[in-house]
Amino acid sequence: MPITPTEKIWMNGELVNWDDAKIHVLTHSLHYGMGVFEGIRAYETADGPGVFRLTEHIQRLHNSAKILMMDMPYTVEELVEAVKATVRASGLPGCYIRPIAYYGYGEMGLNTLPCSVDVAIACWPWGAYLGDDAVTKGVRMKISSWTRHAHNTMPPASKTTGNYVNSSLAKVEALKAGYDEAIMLNPEGLVSECTGENIFCARGGTLITPPLAAGALEGITQDTVMTIAEDLGFPIRVGDLTRSDLYVAEELFVCGTAAEVSAVNSVDDRAIPCPGPMTKAIADEYAKTVRGQVDKYKDWVEHVR
């Protein structure tokens, strides 16, 4: 989906014009993939734009940086306010938000210790990542030939720019083969996650999602879904999954900030009932939750006014 420019981007403490938000070609992170980022959404609510679980996302950004030994030059609170300022400057009722921290221009080589850390925040209008009908029609999935990183190869717990070379290879492989998305297995052959989403599989009436130990990112949308599922009375747990579990799933869905809650209709051409009753109920509740329409979850929506 093409990016629609907005008026301002926040860079290192100030709002600059969209076309002026530039970096040097010798910026360290461009060469070595050492950066951390987040994907966040603001939704139109009755009280203006509301950013969903903003503070948790910025805390995860800080956690990602800590794993990389990257010293963030701004606190969580400062970046929360910077996100709100960026959304306000856009004038959009709802948008996708991309904060990124990266090593800047001035040092070259693998040693990051002398490098400055730059931070930018951009936002723009963005629709459903896997399609507007992903909840009802579902998406076709392929088990990727690419393996998710092992914990001692690249830290999957950090939302690191360089980690997503792995995801991009899997995504393009799936698209070129005629599928919508890829599912990644870890080095032990267990289900980890998709290229940018966590996965939930129903077996025996229980929803199961892979553990962090399997290489899955600690998903904020995943946590949201688990809370909603429990409150709706659906059995849910964290546990290992094999590809065969996916093939015989009673229902299957993926979730993430960009994808929201998207049903899966097949894995490696094995049809999955779609959308399943739990999937549909959770997707409906999630859509209301992110827009501040569910009282018990209203604290998750941080308004920018």
KEKE-3310 file (N, C-alpha, C; in steps of 0.2 Angstrom, whole numbers, plus 5000, padded with zeros to 4 digits):
npx = (5004:5003:5012:5004:5008:5009:5008:5018:5033:5040:5056:5070:5065:5059:5046:5046:5044:5037:5044:5056:5061:5074:5088:5106:5115:5125:5121:5122:5113:5107:5116:5119:5108:5104:5093:5078:5060:5042:5025:5010:4993:4982:4965:4949:4938:4925:4929:4939:4955:4962:4975:4980:4984:4996:5007:5011:5017:5027:5035:5039:5047:5057:5062:5066:5077:5085:5088:5097:5107:5106:5106:5093:5088:5077:5064:5051:5039:5042:5042:5029:5022:5027:5022:5009:5009:5013:5003:4992:4997:4996:4982:4973:4959:4962:4976:4991:5005:5023:5036:5054:5070:5087:5104:5114:5121:5139:5148:5156:5156:5156:5155:5145:5145:5151:5141:5128:5111:5097:5080:5064:5047:5033:5017:5003:4989:4982:4975:4967:4979:4980:4970:4953:4943:4948:4944:4931:4932:4944:4962:4975:4987:5005:5017:5032:5048:5058:5067:5062:5072:5084:5085:5098:5104:5098:5090:5073:5064:5066:5061:5068:5075:5084:5080:5069:5072:5072:5058:5054:5059:5051:5038:5038:5041:5029:5019:5023:5021:5007:5000:4993:5000:5014:5018:5030:5041:5051:5069:5067:5057:5044:5029:5031:5028:5019:5025:5023:5014:5006:4999:4984:4977:4964:4961:4952:4943:4949:4959:4975:4991:5008:5022:5034:5046:5046:5050:5042:5036:5033:5018:5008:4995:4992:4991:4980:4970:4970:4966:4953:4947:4947:4938:4927:4924:4931:4941:4958:4976:4994:5005:5015:5014:5012:5015:5006:4996:4990:4985:4974:4966:4952:4948:4957:4967:4976:4985:4989:4996:4995:4988:4977:4964:4963:4956:4960:4959:4965:4979:4994:4986:4977:4960:4953:4940:4931:4925:4929:4918:4924:4934:4927:4919:4929:4936:4926:4924:4936:4937:4928:4934:4947:4942:4937:4925:4921:4918:4926:4938:4943:4954:4964:4965:4973:4970:4973:4971)
npy = (4994:5011:5024:5038:5055:5065:5081:5083:5076:5070:5073:5070:5078:5089:5095:5092:5097:5085:5082:5086:5077:5069:5058:5055:5046:5038:5035:5025:5014:5011:5004:4993:4988:4990:4995:5000:4999:5003:4998:5007:5011:5024:5028:5034:5041:5045:5055:5061:5058:5043:5034:5018:5008:5015:5019:5006:5002:5011:5008:4995:4998:5004:4993:4985:4993:4992:4978:4978:4986:4999:5016:5025:5042:5048:5048:5036:5043:5056:5052:5047:5058:5065:5056:5059:5073:5072:5065:5074:5085:5080:5080:5070:5059:5046:5035:5026:5024:5026:5025:5026:5021:5024:5022:5035:5046:5048:5039:5024:5007:4991:4993:5000:5008:5022:5029:5040:5041:5042:5048:5046:5050:5045:5047:5041:5039:5023:5008:4991:4979:4966:4966:4972:4963:4953:4948:4942:4935:4929:4924:4917:4905:4901:4889:4895:4893:4898:4900:4905:4917:4910:4911:4915:4919:4931:4942:4938:4944:4958:4971:4973:4982:4975:4962:4960:4957:4943:4941:4948:4941:4929:4934:4939:4927:4920:4928:4928:4915:4914:4916:4924:4927:4922:4909:4906:4894:4889:4885:4873:4868:4871:4881:4898:4913:4924:4933:4946:4946:4939:4922:4912:4897:4886:4871:4857:4866:4875:4890:4892:4900:4903:4902:4915:4909:4901:4910:4920:4937:4948:4951:4966:4967:4954:4951:4959:4952:4940:4945:4949:4937:4929:4937:4935:4922:4912:4897:4899:4898:4898:4890:4876:4874:4864:4862:4853:4855:4866:4863:4855:4863:4870:4883:4898:4912:4927:4941:4958:4975:4981:4971:4969:4960:4945:4933:4916:4906:4895:4884:4880:4875:4867:4868:4879:4881:4896:4912:4907:4904:4910:4918:4927:4933:4939:4947:4956:4962:4967:4977:4986:4989:4996:5008:5014:5010:5001:5000:4994:4993:5005:5012:5008:5016:5030:5047:5060:5074)
npz = (5000:4995:5003:5010:5010:5025:5034:5044:5051:5066:5072:5081:5092:5086:5075:5058:5041:5030:5018:5022:5031:5031:5030:5030:5017:5022:5035:5049:5053:5041:5034:5043:5049:5062:5072:5080:5081:5081:5077:5078:5080:5078:5081:5075:5087:5098:5105:5098:5089:5095:5102:5102:5116:5118:5127:5131:5119:5117:5128:5124:5113:5120:5127:5117:5112:5123:5123:5112:5117:5115:5118:5123:5119:5123:5135:5140:5143:5136:5123:5121:5122:5111:5101:5101:5098:5085:5079:5081:5073:5061:5058:5055:5058:5061:5061:5055:5065:5065:5075:5076:5081:5078:5073:5070:5057:5056:5062:5056:5054:5063:5077:5088:5099:5099:5092:5088:5093:5084:5083:5076:5072:5062:5054:5045:5034:5034:5028:5031:5034:5028:5020:5017:5019:5027:5039:5037:5025:5026:5025:5014:5019:5020:5025:5028:5019:5025:5040:5057:5067:5078:5096:5100:5089:5082:5092:5094:5103:5102:5093:5080:5066:5057:5059:5052:5039:5038:5039:5028:5017:5019:5017:5004:4997:5000:4994:4980:4977:4977:4989:5004:5015:5026:5037:5050:5056:5070:5073:5079:5073:5077:5077:5076:5073:5062:5047:5052:5062:5076:5080:5082:5086:5086:5095:5100:5105:5112:5112:5106:5107:5102:5113:5119:5119:5108:5098:5095:5094:5108:5108:5108:5103:5103:5117:5120:5113:5120:5132:5129:5124:5135:5143:5136:5138:5132:5131:5133:5130:5131:5121:5113:5096:5081:5064:5059:5068:5064:5052:5055:5062:5071:5070:5064:5067:5064:5072:5074:5075:5063:5055:5063:5068:5059:5050:5045:5031:5025:5026:5018:5008:5015:5020:5031:5043:5041:5044:5060:5075:5087:5082:5075:5085:5093:5084:5082:5095:5097:5087:5092:5104:5101:5097:5108:5112:5122:5138:5149:5143:5141:5146:5138:5127:5122:5121:5110:5111)
capx = (5000:5008:5012:5001:5012:5006:5012:5024:5036:5044:5063:5074:5063:5055:5041:5049:5040:5037:5049:5063:5063:5079:5095:5112:5116:5130:5118:5124:5108:5105:5121:5120:5101:5104:5088:5072:5054:5036:5019:5005:4987:4977:4958:4944:4934:4920:4933:4945:4960:4964:4980:4978:4990:5002:5012:5014:5021:5033:5039:5042:5052:5063:5064:5070:5083:5089:5091:5102:5112:5105:5104:5087:5089:5071:5060:5045:5034:5043:5040:5022:5019:5029:5018:5002:5010:5014:4996:4989:5000:4993:4975:4970:4955:4965:4982:4996:5011:5029:5042:5060:5076:5092:5111:5114:5127:5145:5152:5155:5159:5151:5155:5139:5146:5152:5136:5123:5105:5092:5073:5059:5040:5029:5011:5000:4983:4984:4970:4969:4986:4979:4964:4947:4938:4952:4940:4926:4934:4950:4968:4978:4994:5010:5022:5038:5054:5063:5066:5063:5078:5085:5086:5105:5106:5095:5085:5067:5061:5067:5058:5074:5074:5087:5076:5064:5075:5069:5051:5053:5060:5046:5032:5038:5040:5022:5016:5025:5018:5000:4997:4993:5005:5018:5019:5037:5043:5058:5074:5065:5051:5038:5026:5033:5023:5019:5030:5022:5008:5005:4994:4980:4975:4959:4961:4948:4939:4954:4963:4982:4996:5014:5026:5039:5052:5046:5053:5037:5037:5028:5013:5003:4988:4991:4989:4974:4966:4970:4961:4946:4945:4946:4932:4921:4923:4934:4947:4964:4982:5000:5007:5018:5010:5016:5012:5000:4990:4987:4982:4968:4963:4945:4948:4963:4967:4982:4983:4994:4993:4993:4983:4972:4962:4962:4954:4964:4955:4969:4987:4997:4980:4972:4955:4951:4933:4932:4928:4926:4914:4928:4937:4922:4917:4935:4937:4920:4925:4943:4936:4925:4939:4952:4939:4935:4918:4920:4920:4931:4945:4944:4960:4969:4964:4976:4968:4979:4969)
capy = (5000:5017:5029:5045:5059:5070:5087:5084:5071:5072:5070:5072:5083:5094:5093:5095:5095:5078:5081:5088:5072:5065:5056:5054:5039:5034:5033:5018:5009:5009:4999:4987:4986:4991:5000:4997:5002:5001:5000:5009:5014:5029:5027:5039:5039:5050:5060:5063:5052:5039:5029:5011:5006:5019:5019:5000:5001:5015:5004:4990:5001:5005:4987:4983:4996:4989:4972:4980:4990:5006:5021:5029:5048:5051:5044:5034:5049:5061:5049:5046:5065:5066:5053:5063:5079:5070:5064:5081:5089:5077:5082:5064:5056:5040:5034:5022:5028:5022:5027:5022:5024:5021:5025:5041:5048:5051:5034:5018:5001:4987:4996:5005:5012:5029:5031:5044:5038:5047:5045:5049:5047:5047:5044:5042:5035:5016:5003:4985:4976:4960:4967:4974:4957:4948:4945:4938:4930:4925:4924:4910:4905:4896:4888:4897:4889:4902:4898:4911:4917:4907:4917:4916:4922:4937:4942:4940:4948:4965:4973:4976:4983:4970:4956:4959:4954:4937:4942:4950:4935:4924:4937:4939:4920:4918:4932:4925:4908:4915:4916:4931:4928:4916:4907:4905:4889:4891:4880:4866:4865:4873:4887:4904:4918:4925:4938:4952:4944:4933:4917:4909:4891:4882:4864:4855:4871:4880:4894:4892:4904:4900:4906:4919:4904:4899:4915:4925:4943:4949:4955:4970:4965:4947:4952:4962:4947:4936:4947:4949:4930:4927:4940:4932:4916:4907:4894:4901:4897:4899:4883:4875:4872:4861:4864:4849:4858:4872:4860:4852:4868:4871:4889:4900:4919:4931:4947:4963:4982:4982:4966:4969:4952:4943:4926:4912:4901:4889:4884:4875:4873:4864:4872:4880:4884:4903:4913:4903:4908:4913:4923:4933:4937:4942:4953:4961:4966:4971:4983:4991:4991:5001:5014:5017:5009:4996:5004:4991:4993:5012:5015:5007:5021:5037:5052:5065:5081)
capz = (5000:4995:5009:5009:5015:5029:5034:5048:5055:5072:5071:5087:5096:5083:5070:5052:5035:5028:5013:5025:5035:5028:5033:5026:5014:5026:5041:5052:5053:5034:5032:5047:5051:5069:5074:5083:5078:5083:5073:5082:5077:5081:5078:5076:5092:5100:5108:5093:5088:5101:5101:5106:5120:5116:5132:5131:5113:5118:5133:5121:5109:5125:5129:5111:5112:5129:5121:5108:5121:5112:5124:5120:5121:5126:5140:5137:5143:5131:5116:5121:5120:5104:5096:5102:5094:5078:5077:5081:5067:5054:5057:5053:5063:5063:5056:5057:5067:5065:5078:5074:5083:5074:5074:5064:5053:5059:5063:5052:5057:5067:5084:5089:5105:5098:5087:5091:5092:5082:5084:5072:5072:5056:5054:5039:5034:5031:5029:5034:5031:5025:5016:5021:5020:5030:5045:5035:5019:5028:5021:5013:5022:5018:5029:5025:5019:5029:5048:5061:5070:5085:5101:5100:5082:5082:5097:5092:5107:5100:5087:5077:5059:5054:5060:5047:5032:5038:5038:5021:5013:5019:5014:4996:4995:5000:4989:4973:4977:4977:4996:5006:5021:5028:5044:5051:5061:5073:5072:5081:5069:5080:5075:5080:5072:5054:5046:5056:5066:5081:5077:5087:5083:5090:5095:5105:5108:5116:5107:5108:5104:5103:5118:5117:5118:5101:5094:5094:5097:5113:5104:5111:5100:5105:5124:5119:5111:5125:5137:5126:5123:5142:5145:5132:5141:5128:5134:5129:5133:5128:5121:5107:5090:5076:5057:5058:5072:5060:5046:5057:5066:5070:5067:5065:5065:5066:5074:5075:5075:5056:5053:5067:5069:5052:5050:5040:5028:5023:5027:5013:5004:5019:5021:5038:5044:5041:5050:5066:5079:5092:5078:5073:5091:5096:5080:5083:5101:5096:5083:5096:5109:5099:5095:5114:5113:5127:5144:5153:5140:5138:5148:5133:5122:5124:5117:5108:5112)
cpx = (5004:5007:5009:5004:5007:5010:5018:5027:5041:5051:5067:5072:5059:5051:5044:5044:5042:5043:5056:5065:5068:5085:5100:5113:5121:5127:5120:5119:5106:5110:5121:5113:5100:5099:5082:5066:5048:5031:5013:4999:4984:4970:4954:4939:4929:4923:4939:4949:4962:4969:4980:4985:4996:5008:5015:5019:5027:5038:5042:5047:5058:5066:5068:5076:5088:5092:5097:5108:5112:5103:5099:5088:5083:5067:5054:5040:5036:5041:5033:5019:5021:5025:5011:5003:5010:5007:4992:4991:4997:4986:4971:4965:4958:4971:4986:5002:5017:5034:5048:5066:5082:5099:5112:5121:5133:5150:5151:5159:5154:5151:5150:5140:5147:5146:5131:5116:5100:5085:5068:5052:5036:5022:5007:4993:4984:4978:4972:4974:4984:4972:4957:4942:4942:4948:4935:4928:4940:4956:4971:4985:4998:5015:5029:5044:5059:5061:5066:5069:5078:5087:5094:5108:5104:5090:5078:5062:5061:5065:5063:5073:5078:5084:5071:5066:5072:5062:5050:5054:5054:5039:5032:5038:5033:5018:5017:5022:5010:4996:4997:4998:5008:5018:5026:5037:5050:5062:5072:5059:5044:5035:5029:5028:5023:5024:5029:5016:5009:4999:4991:4977:4970:4960:4957:4944:4943:4958:4970:4986:5003:5018:5031:5046:5052:5049:5048:5038:5031:5023:5008:4996:4987:4989:4982:4969:4965:4965:4954:4943:4943:4939:4926:4920:4926:4940:4953:4970:4988:5003:5011:5013:5015:5012:5006:4994:4987:4983:4975:4964:4956:4944:4955:4963:4974:4980:4990:4992:4991:4988:4977:4970:4959:4961:4959:4959:4958:4976:4989:4991:4976:4967:4954:4944:4934:4926:4925:4923:4918:4932:4933:4920:4923:4936:4932:4922:4932:4941:4932:4930:4944:4949:4936:4928:4916:4923:4926:4938:4947:4951:4966:4970:4967:4974:4973:4977:4973)
cpy = (5006:5021:5036:5050:5063:5076:5087:5077:5073:5069:5074:5078:5089:5091:5096:5093:5088:5078:5083:5082:5067:5063:5055:5047:5035:5034:5026:5013:5007:5004:4993:4985:4986:4997:4997:5002:4999:5002:5001:5011:5019:5028:5033:5037:5045:5056:5062:5057:5049:5034:5023:5009:5009:5018:5012:4999:5005:5011:4998:4992:5002:4998:4984:4986:4993:4983:4973:4984:4997:5011:5026:5037:5052:5046:5041:5039:5054:5058:5048:5053:5067:5063:5057:5069:5078:5069:5070:5085:5086:5079:5076:5062:5049:5038:5028:5026:5023:5026:5023:5025:5020:5025:5029:5041:5050:5045:5028:5013:4997:4989:5001:5010:5020:5032:5035:5040:5043:5044:5049:5046:5050:5044:5046:5038:5028:5011:4996:4981:4970:4960:4968:4969:4952:4945:4940:4932:4926:4926:4917:4911:4900:4895:4890:4892:4892:4901:4905:4911:4913:4913:4919:4918:4929:4938:4944:4944:4956:4966:4977:4977:4977:4963:4955:4958:4947:4937:4944:4945:4930:4927:4937:4932:4918:4921:4929:4918:4908:4915:4923:4932:4922:4915:4904:4899:4891:4885:4873:4864:4867:4880:4893:4910:4919:4931:4945:4952:4939:4928:4914:4903:4888:4875:4862:4860:4876:4884:4894:4896:4903:4905:4910:4914:4902:4904:4920:4931:4944:4954:4959:4968:4958:4947:4955:4956:4942:4938:4947:4942:4928:4930:4938:4925:4910:4904:4896:4900:4898:4892:4882:4872:4869:4863:4859:4851:4863:4868:4857:4857:4869:4878:4892:4908:4921:4938:4951:4970:4983:4978:4966:4962:4950:4935:4922:4907:4895:4890:4878:4872:4868:4869:4872:4883:4891:4907:4909:4907:4912:4919:4929:4937:4941:4948:4958:4966:4970:4978:4988:4994:4997:5007:5017:5016:5004:4999:5001:4991:5001:5015:5013:5012:5028:5042:5058:5072:5084)
cpz = (5000:5001:5006:5013:5019:5030:5038:5050:5060:5071:5077:5090:5093:5077:5064:5046:5033:5023:5016:5030:5032:5032:5028:5023:5018:5034:5043:5051:5046:5032:5036:5050:5059:5071:5077:5081:5082:5077:5078:5078:5081:5077:5080:5082:5093:5103:5104:5093:5095:5099:5105:5109:5118:5121:5132:5124:5114:5123:5129:5116:5114:5126:5123:5111:5118:5127:5116:5111:5117:5117:5121:5123:5124:5130:5137:5137:5138:5124:5116:5119:5113:5099:5096:5097:5087:5075:5076:5075:5061:5053:5055:5059:5065:5058:5059:5059:5068:5069:5077:5078:5080:5075:5068:5061:5057:5061:5058:5055:5061:5075:5084:5094:5104:5094:5091:5089:5090:5082:5080:5073:5066:5057:5047:5039:5031:5033:5032:5030:5026:5021:5020:5023:5024:5036:5042:5030:5021:5023:5020:5015:5020:5023:5025:5025:5023:5036:5052:5065:5077:5090:5102:5093:5081:5087:5095:5096:5106:5094:5083:5069:5055:5054:5054:5040:5032:5036:5030:5016:5013:5016:5007:4994:4994:4995:4982:4972:4977:4983:4998:5012:5022:5035:5045:5057:5064:5071:5074:5077:5071:5077:5079:5079:5064:5053:5050:5061:5071:5078:5083:5083:5088:5089:5101:5109:5112:5111:5110:5104:5106:5109:5115:5116:5111:5096:5092:5097:5102:5111:5109:5109:5103:5113:5124:5118:5116:5131:5135:5126:5130:5145:5142:5134:5137:5131:5130:5133:5128:5127:5114:5102:5085:5069:5057:5063:5068:5054:5048:5062:5065:5068:5068:5063:5067:5068:5075:5074:5068:5053:5057:5069:5062:5052:5044:5038:5025:5025:5023:5010:5008:5021:5029:5039:5045:5040:5056:5071:5085:5088:5077:5080:5094:5091:5081:5089:5100:5092:5087:5101:5107:5097:5102:5115:5118:5133:5148:5150:5138:5140:5142:5127:5124:5119:5116:5109:5118)
residu = (MET:PRO:ILE:THR:PRO:THR:GLU:LYS:ILE:TRP:MET:ASN:GLY:GLU:LEU:VAL:ASN:TRP:ASP:ASP:ALA:LYS:ILE:HIS:VAL:LEU:THR:HIS:SER:LEU:HIS:TYR:GLY:MET:GLY:VAL:PHE:GLU:GLY:ILE:ARG:ALA:TYR:GLU:THR:ALA:ASP:GLY:PRO:GLY:VAL:PHE:ARG:LEU:THR:GLU:HIS:ILE:GLN:ARG:LEU:HIS:ASN:SER:ALA:LYS:ILE:LEU:MET:MET:ASP:MET:PRO:TYR:THR:VAL:GLU:GLU:LEU:VAL:GLU:ALA:VAL:LYS:ALA:THR:VAL:ARG:ALA:SER:GLY:LEU:PRO:GLY:CYS:TYR:ILE:ARG:PRO:ILE:ALA:TYR:TYR:GLY:TYR:GLY:GLU:MET:GLY:LEU:ASN:THR:LEU:PRO:CYS:SER:VAL:ASP:VAL:ALA:ILE:ALA:CYS:TRP:PRO:TRP:GLY:ALA:TYR:LEU:GLY:ASP:ASP:ALA:VAL:THR:LYS:GLY:VAL:ARG:MET:LYS:ILE:SER:SER:TRP:THR:ARG:HIS:ALA:HIS:ASN:THR:MET:PRO:PRO:ALA:SER:LYS:THR:THR:GLY:ASN:TYR:VAL:ASN:SER:SER:LEU:ALA:LYS:VAL:GLU:ALA:LEU:LYS:ALA:GLY:TYR:ASP:GLU:ALA:ILE:MET:LEU:ASN:PRO:GLU:GLY:LEU:VAL:SER:GLU:CYS:THR:GLY:GLU:ASN:ILE:PHE:CYS:ALA:ARG:GLY:GLY:THR:LEU:ILE:THR:PRO:PRO:LEU:ALA:ALA:GLY:ALA:LEU:GLU:GLY:ILE:THR:GLN:ASP:THR:VAL:MET:THR:ILE:ALA:GLU:ASP:LEU:GLY:PHE:PRO:ILE:ARG:VAL:GLY:ASP:LEU:THR:ARG:SER:ASP:LEU:TYR:VAL:ALA:GLU:GLU:LEU:PHE:VAL:CYS:GLY:THR:ALA:ALA:GLU:VAL:SER:ALA:VAL:ASN:SER:VAL:ASP:ASP:ARG:ALA:ILE:PRO:CYS:PRO:GLY:PRO:MET:THR:LYS:ALA:ILE:ALA:ASP:GLU:TYR:ALA:LYS:THR:VAL:ARG:GLY:GLN:VAL:ASP:LYS:TYR:LYS:ASP:TRP:VAL:GLU:HIS:VAL:ARG)
# end
